[in-house]
């Protein structure tokens, strides 16, 4: 729990005060209606919804002891966020690292939060961000991290508030498909693909069609959804082992988080599990998140084979995007990453930021130095 329970400050250019109150995460049940109402009044992403936050608190809350901030104006909630404090250590050194919202869990369990932001009522993003920043200035921390942050008022407020701190920033591109524009044109998704990309996709469809008709199946109940999720996990782990990468589905907490999220969200229509197959052969399984007409491509598992002609990901994705177009969704977002397939399958892009603010303390410098030394030893 944060040392300060609340702070009060005058709102710039407003004839009122904005109050920030810190709550223990054990109070979530009473705060959930407030959070849900703010989500409805905001423009937030799926990664800030009550469903995502609640599931994250269930799985990680007892290990990370987060605090919940509620921002109020004239006694009415206008914004909210989580603050998570961890003390990572190397040897005898440790630092106080603060993270925003559903983030800060160990890298081996990470849920890959993106489109992260402070939750606020539409039109109040600036004052809410400034209030949270002022609250943070009064807290004791060595490092503040913003993971997968949307570039908007909160992001700008943080950067303006800590100009003297050591700042590390990485910006990643997020590609997306504007389904609404394609629908308005009256064409199929395939119409946005050009040249070699379109030729390659059509070739792959012909290759897979030799095993049977290409079909897309949507999980309608929890039994089907969990079966697809488990198959996706096995396909993903097999691919990671082949590439000598750590399989995130080997993390019990990661798996527990998503099984709980699926259970909570499938019947609301805010989680999708889809299987694309040719005959009895699974081409791929996609796990998507959905909010306000936007589909987030979150995880996948593909049935790779020794046939070099086959590209299961492109076939599974093209079938899924066409399904989302037909179903009336407005956007399909590939999330972060500059992979070639995301570039040639998309119609636009935007950026997200991963930012760290570090105070100029000796132990912070030493911990960073040890990290650099350890990384250089691994490379030699």
C-alpha positions as CSV (number, residue, x, y, z in Angstrom):
1,X,0.0,0.0,0.0
2,X,1.2,3.5,-0.8
3,X,2.5,5.6,2.1
4,X,0.2,8.5,1.4
5,X,-3.6,7.8,1.6
6,X,-4.6,10.8,-0.4
7,X,-3.6,14.2,-1.8
8,X,-5.6,17.3,-2.7
9,X,-4.7,19.8,-5.4
10,X,-6.4,22.7,-7.2
11,X,-7.3,21.7,-10.8
12,X,-5.7,24.0,-13.3
13,X,-8.2,26.4,-15.0
14,X,-11.0,24.8,-13.0
15,X,-13.0,26.3,-10.2
16,X,-12.8,23.2,-8.1
17,X,-10.3,20.8,-6.4
18,X,-9.4,17.4,-7.7
19,X,-8.8,14.7,-5.0
20,X,-6.8,11.5,-5.4
21,X,-7.6,8.8,-2.9
22,X,-5.5,5.6,-2.6
23,X,-7.3,2.4,-1.8
24,X,-6.0,-1.0,-0.9
25,X,-6.6,-3.6,-3.7
26,X,-8.7,-5.7,-1.2
27,X,-11.4,-3.0,-1.7
28,X,-11.8,-3.9,-5.4
29,X,-15.3,-5.3,-4.9
30,X,-16.6,-1.9,-3.7
31,X,-14.6,0.0,-6.3
32,X,-15.5,-2.2,-9.3
33,X,-18.8,-0.4,-10.1
34,X,-17.0,2.9,-10.1
35,X,-14.3,1.5,-12.4
36,X,-16.9,0.0,-14.8
37,X,-18.9,3.2,-14.9
38,X,-15.7,5.1,-15.8
39,X,-14.9,2.6,-18.5
40,X,-18.3,3.3,-20.1
41,X,-17.7,7.1,-19.9
42,X,-14.2,6.8,-21.3
43,X,-12.4,5.9,-24.6
44,X,-10.2,3.3,-22.9
45,X,-8.9,0.1,-24.4
46,X,-9.7,-3.5,-23.4
47,X,-6.5,-3.6,-21.3
48,X,-8.0,-1.0,-18.8
49,X,-11.5,-2.5,-18.5
50,X,-12.8,-3.8,-15.2
51,X,-12.7,-7.4,-16.6
52,X,-9.0,-7.2,-17.4
53,X,-8.1,-5.4,-14.1
54,X,-10.2,-7.7,-12.0
55,X,-8.7,-10.8,-13.5
56,X,-5.2,-9.4,-13.1
57,X,-5.9,-8.6,-9.4
58,X,-7.1,-12.2,-8.8
59,X,-3.9,-13.7,-10.2
60,X,-1.2,-11.2,-9.4
61,X,-2.7,-9.0,-6.7
62,X,-1.6,-11.0,-3.6
63,X,2.0,-11.2,-5.0
64,X,2.3,-7.5,-5.9
65,X,0.1,-5.6,-3.4
66,X,-1.2,-2.9,-5.8
67,X,-3.0,0.3,-4.8
68,X,-6.1,1.6,-6.5
69,X,-6.3,5.4,-7.1
70,X,-9.6,7.1,-7.6
71,X,-9.6,10.7,-8.9
72,X,-12.6,12.7,-7.8
73,X,-14.0,16.2,-8.7
74,X,-16.6,17.6,-6.3
75,X,-16.9,14.1,-4.8
76,X,-17.6,12.4,-8.1
77,X,-15.1,9.9,-9.7
78,X,-13.6,11.2,-12.9
79,X,-10.6,8.9,-13.2
80,X,-8.7,5.8,-11.9
81,X,-5.6,3.7,-12.2
82,X,-3.6,1.0,-10.4
83,X,-0.2,1.6,-8.9
84,X,2.0,-1.4,-8.4
85,X,5.2,-1.3,-6.3
86,X,7.9,-4.0,-6.6
87,X,11.4,-4.3,-5.2
88,X,13.4,-6.1,-7.8
89,X,16.9,-7.0,-6.7
90,X,20.3,-8.1,-8.0
91,X,22.5,-9.4,-5.3
92,X,22.4,-7.1,-2.3
93,X,20.8,-4.2,-4.2
94,X,17.1,-3.5,-4.7
95,X,15.1,-0.6,-6.0
96,X,11.5,0.6,-5.6
97,X,9.9,0.1,-9.0
98,X,6.4,1.5,-9.6
99,X,4.2,0.4,-12.5
100,X,0.9,1.6,-13.9
101,X,-2.2,-0.5,-14.1
102,X,-2.1,-4.2,-14.8
103,X,1.7,-4.4,-15.2
104,X,4.8,-5.0,-13.1
105,X,4.5,-8.8,-12.8
106,X,7.6,-10.9,-13.5
107,X,8.7,-11.1,-17.1
108,X,8.2,-14.8,-17.1
109,X,4.5,-14.3,-16.3
110,X,3.8,-11.1,-18.2
111,X,0.4,-10.5,-19.7
112,X,1.7,-8.1,-22.3
113,X,-0.4,-5.1,-21.5
114,X,-0.8,-2.6,-24.4
115,X,-2.9,0.5,-25.1
116,X,-2.3,1.2,-21.4
117,X,-3.5,4.6,-20.0
118,X,-5.0,6.3,-17.0
119,X,-8.7,5.6,-17.0
120,X,-10.7,8.9,-17.2
121,X,-14.0,10.3,-18.4
122,X,-13.9,11.5,-21.9
123,X,-12.8,15.2,-21.9
124,X,-11.1,14.9,-18.5
125,X,-7.9,13.1,-19.6
126,X,-5.7,16.1,-19.0
127,X,-6.8,17.1,-15.4
128,X,-6.9,13.4,-14.3
129,X,-3.4,12.8,-15.6
130,X,-2.1,15.9,-13.9
131,X,-3.7,14.9,-10.6
132,X,-2.1,11.4,-10.7
133,X,1.3,12.9,-11.6
134,X,1.1,15.3,-8.6
135,X,0.2,12.3,-6.4
136,X,3.2,10.4,-7.6
137,X,5.5,13.2,-6.9
138,X,4.8,12.8,-3.2
139,X,5.5,9.1,-3.2
140,X,8.7,7.2,-2.5
141,X,10.0,5.4,-5.5
142,X,13.2,5.0,-7.5
143,X,11.8,4.0,-10.9
144,X,8.5,4.5,-12.6
145,X,7.5,2.4,-15.7
146,X,4.8,2.9,-18.2
147,X,4.3,-0.2,-20.3
148,X,2.5,-0.2,-23.7
149,X,1.3,3.4,-23.1
150,X,-1.0,5.3,-25.4
151,X,0.5,8.5,-26.6
152,X,-2.0,11.0,-25.2
153,X,-2.6,13.5,-22.3
154,X,-1.3,11.2,-19.6
155,X,1.8,10.2,-21.5
156,X,2.6,13.9,-22.1
157,X,1.9,14.8,-18.5
158,X,4.4,12.2,-17.3
159,X,7.1,13.4,-19.6
160,X,6.6,17.0,-18.7
161,X,6.5,16.3,-14.9
162,X,9.9,14.5,-14.7
163,X,12.3,16.4,-17.0
164,X,15.3,15.9,-14.7
165,X,15.0,12.2,-14.3
166,X,16.8,9.6,-16.5
167,X,14.3,8.6,-19.1
168,X,14.4,5.5,-21.2
169,X,11.8,5.2,-24.0
170,X,11.1,2.6,-26.6
171,X,8.4,3.2,-29.2
172,X,6.8,0.3,-31.0
173,X,4.5,0.4,-34.1
174,X,1.0,-1.1,-34.0
175,X,-0.5,-2.1,-37.3
176,X,-4.2,-2.3,-37.8
177,X,-6.9,-2.9,-40.5
178,X,-9.6,-0.3,-40.9
179,X,-12.5,-2.7,-41.3
180,X,-15.1,0.2,-41.3
181,X,-13.4,1.7,-44.4
182,X,-13.2,-1.6,-46.2
183,X,-16.9,-2.2,-45.4
184,X,-17.9,1.2,-46.8
185,X,-16.0,0.4,-50.0
186,X,-18.2,-2.7,-50.4
187,X,-15.2,-5.0,-51.0
188,X,-13.7,-8.0,-49.3
189,X,-10.7,-7.8,-47.0
190,X,-8.5,-9.4,-49.7
191,X,-8.9,-6.2,-51.8
192,X,-6.4,-4.3,-49.6
193,X,-3.6,-6.8,-50.3
194,X,-1.3,-6.1,-53.2
195,X,1.2,-7.8,-55.5
196,X,3.2,-10.6,-54.0
197,X,1.3,-10.6,-50.7
198,X,-2.0,-11.3,-52.4
199,X,-0.4,-13.9,-54.7
200,X,1.2,-15.7,-51.8
201,X,-2.0,-15.8,-49.8
202,X,-4.0,-17.3,-52.7
203,X,-1.3,-19.9,-53.3
204,X,-1.4,-20.9,-49.6
205,X,-5.2,-21.2,-49.7
206,X,-4.9,-23.5,-52.7
207,X,-2.3,-25.7,-50.9
208,X,-4.4,-26.0,-47.8
209,X,-7.6,-26.7,-49.8
210,X,-6.0,-29.9,-50.9
211,X,-6.7,-31.2,-47.3
212,X,-10.3,-30.0,-47.4
213,X,-12.4,-26.8,-47.4
214,X,-10.9,-24.0,-45.3
215,X,-13.4,-23.2,-42.5
216,X,-13.5,-20.9,-39.5
217,X,-15.1,-22.1,-36.2
218,X,-15.9,-19.7,-33.4
219,X,-16.0,-21.0,-29.8
220,X,-19.6,-20.6,-28.6
221,X,-19.3,-22.0,-25.0
222,X,-16.6,-22.4,-22.4
223,X,-16.0,-26.1,-23.2
224,X,-15.2,-25.2,-26.8
225,X,-13.2,-22.1,-25.8
226,X,-11.0,-23.9,-23.3
227,X,-10.4,-26.7,-25.8
228,X,-9.2,-24.1,-28.4
229,X,-7.1,-22.3,-25.8
230,X,-5.4,-25.5,-24.8
231,X,-4.7,-26.4,-28.4
232,X,-3.4,-22.9,-29.0
233,X,-1.1,-23.2,-26.0
234,X,0.4,-26.5,-27.3
235,X,0.9,-25.1,-30.8
236,X,2.6,-22.0,-29.3
237,X,4.9,-24.0,-27.0
238,X,5.9,-26.2,-29.9
239,X,6.8,-23.2,-32.0
240,X,8.8,-21.6,-29.2
241,X,10.8,-24.8,-28.5
242,X,11.6,-25.0,-32.1
243,X,12.8,-21.4,-32.1
244,X,14.6,-21.8,-28.7
245,X,12.4,-19.2,-27.1
246,X,10.8,-19.2,-23.6
247,X,7.2,-20.3,-24.1
248,X,4.9,-18.0,-22.2
249,X,2.3,-20.7,-21.9
250,X,4.7,-22.5,-19.6
251,X,3.9,-19.9,-17.0
252,X,1.1,-21.3,-14.6
253,X,0.1,-17.7,-13.7
254,X,-0.2,-16.6,-17.4
255,X,-2.4,-19.6,-18.2
256,X,-4.5,-19.1,-15.0
257,X,-5.0,-15.4,-15.9
258,X,-6.3,-16.2,-19.4
259,X,-8.5,-19.1,-18.3
260,X,-10.1,-16.8,-15.8
261,X,-10.4,-14.0,-18.4
262,X,-12.1,-16.3,-20.9
263,X,-14.5,-17.6,-18.2
264,X,-15.4,-14.0,-17.3
265,X,-15.6,-12.5,-20.8
266,X,-16.6,-15.2,-23.4
267,X,-20.4,-14.8,-23.0
268,X,-20.1,-11.0,-23.0
269,X,-18.6,-11.3,-26.5
270,X,-15.4,-9.5,-25.4
271,X,-13.2,-12.5,-25.9
272,X,-12.9,-14.5,-29.2
273,X,-11.4,-17.9,-29.8
274,X,-11.4,-19.1,-33.4
275,X,-10.1,-22.1,-35.1
276,X,-9.2,-22.0,-38.9
277,X,-8.9,-25.5,-40.4
278,X,-8.6,-27.3,-43.7
279,X,-10.4,-30.7,-43.5
280,X,-9.3,-32.2,-40.2
281,X,-6.1,-30.1,-40.1
282,X,-5.8,-27.1,-37.8
283,X,-4.2,-24.2,-39.7
284,X,-4.3,-21.9,-36.7
285,X,-6.1,-20.8,-33.6
286,X,-6.5,-17.1,-32.7
287,X,-7.3,-15.6,-29.3
288,X,-8.7,-12.0,-29.6
289,X,-10.0,-9.4,-27.2
290,X,-12.9,-7.2,-28.2
291,X,-14.2,-3.8,-27.1
292,X,-16.3,-1.1,-28.8
293,X,-16.1,-2.6,-32.3
294,X,-12.3,-3.1,-32.1
295,X,-10.7,-6.5,-32.2
296,X,-7.3,-6.9,-30.6
297,X,-5.2,-9.8,-32.0
298,X,-3.7,-11.1,-28.7
299,X,-2.3,-14.6,-29.1
300,X,-2.1,-17.3,-31.7
301,X,-1.0,-20.9,-32.3
302,X,-0.3,-22.2,-35.9
303,X,0.0,-25.7,-37.3
304,X,3.4,-25.4,-38.9
305,X,4.6,-28.3,-41.1
306,X,7.7,-29.3,-43.0
307,X,6.2,-28.0,-46.3
308,X,8.0,-24.8,-47.0
309,X,5.1,-23.6,-49.2
310,X,2.8,-23.3,-46.3
311,X,2.2,-20.1,-44.3
312,X,-0.5,-21.0,-41.8
313,X,-0.4,-17.6,-40.0
314,X,-1.4,-15.6,-43.1
315,X,-4.2,-17.9,-44.0
316,X,-5.6,-18.0,-40.5
317,X,-5.3,-14.3,-40.1
318,X,-6.9,-13.5,-43.4
319,X,-9.9,-15.8,-42.7
320,X,-10.2,-14.2,-39.2
321,X,-10.1,-10.6,-40.5
322,X,-12.7,-11.4,-43.1
323,X,-14.9,-12.9,-40.4
324,X,-14.5,-9.7,-38.3
325,X,-15.4,-7.6,-41.3
326,X,-18.5,-9.6,-42.0
327,X,-19.5,-9.6,-38.3
328,X,-19.6,-5.7,-38.3
329,X,-16.4,-4.9,-36.3
330,X,-14.7,-1.6,-37.2
331,X,-11.0,-2.4,-36.6
332,X,-8.6,-5.3,-36.3
333,X,-5.5,-4.3,-34.4
334,X,-2.4,-6.5,-34.6
335,X,-0.9,-4.9,-31.5
336,X,2.8,-4.0,-31.3
337,X,5.5,-5.5,-33.4
338,X,7.0,-4.7,-36.8
339,X,6.7,-8.2,-38.3
340,X,6.5,-8.2,-42.1
341,X,3.2,-10.0,-42.1
342,X,1.6,-7.2,-39.9
343,X,2.8,-4.6,-42.3
344,X,1.5,-6.1,-45.5
345,X,-1.8,-7.3,-44.0
346,X,-2.7,-3.9,-42.4
347,X,-4.1,-0.6,-43.7
348,X,-2.6,1.7,-41.1
349,X,-0.4,2.0,-38.0
350,X,0.0,3.9,-34.8
351,X,2.6,3.9,-32.0
352,X,2.8,2.9,-28.3
353,X,5.5,3.7,-25.8
354,X,7.4,1.8,-23.1
355,X,8.9,4.4,-20.8
356,X,11.0,4.2,-17.6
357,X,11.7,7.3,-15.4
358,X,14.7,6.7,-13.0
359,X,15.7,9.0,-10.2
360,X,19.4,9.9,-10.0
361,X,20.2,7.7,-7.0
362,X,23.4,5.7,-6.5
363,X,21.6,2.4,-6.0
364,X,19.6,2.9,-9.2
365,X,22.8,3.5,-11.1
366,X,24.5,0.5,-9.6
367,X,21.6,-1.8,-10.3
368,X,21.4,-0.6,-13.9
369,X,25.2,-1.1,-14.3
370,X,25.0,-4.6,-12.9
371,X,22.3,-5.3,-15.5
372,X,24.4,-4.1,-18.3
373,X,27.4,-6.1,-17.1
374,X,25.3,-9.3,-16.8
375,X,23.9,-8.7,-20.4
376,X,27.4,-8.2,-21.8
377,X,28.7,-11.4,-20.1
378,X,25.8,-13.4,-21.7
379,X,26.8,-12.1,-25.2
380,X,30.5,-13.0,-24.9
